[in-house]
Amino acid sequence: MSTLKDSLTADMRAALKARDELTTSTLRMALAAIGTAEVAGKAKRELSDEEVLAVLTRESKKRREAATAFADAGRTEQAAKELAEGEVLDRYLPKQLGDAELADVVSGALAAGGFEGKTQMGPAMKAAQAAVAGRAEGGRVAAEVRRQLGV
């Protein structure tokens, strides 16, 4: 079992004992999503920490998008709940890169691969995503790659 999954399970149990409903429900949801990812495919298998991190990142992004949708619909209470759930998940994610740090990482990845021009956007994105390693959202990375490639 991955150490991150163990940590999530232990924290959920602690939140359950402390009667912290928000943390308990959020971590239960995250562990359910991890369980679903483990049984997806042909054979059940344990996820690595990197794969668990990818599931948590996806779930956190869902919470932010849902919060935006609820806020746009005028449901501020539900939007606040979604944001609070996202904050619980963000505790387990690596610190996000700032704009300047992201620009430096993308610049290094593009220079290392020798990518220039809009025709190399796909390979440049792949290299940049690998360099960023989950420390920034894909949309931010894509925007920075486009800016640096002049697309």
Secondary structure, DSSP 8 states (H G I E B T S, - for coil): --HHHHHHHHHHHHHHHTT-HHHHHHHHHHHHHHHHHHHSSSS-----HHHHHHHHHHHHHHHHHHHHHHHHTT-HHHHHHHHHHHHHHHTTS-----HHHHHHHHHHHHHHHT--SGGGHHHHHHHHHHHHTTSS-HHHHHHHHHHHHT-
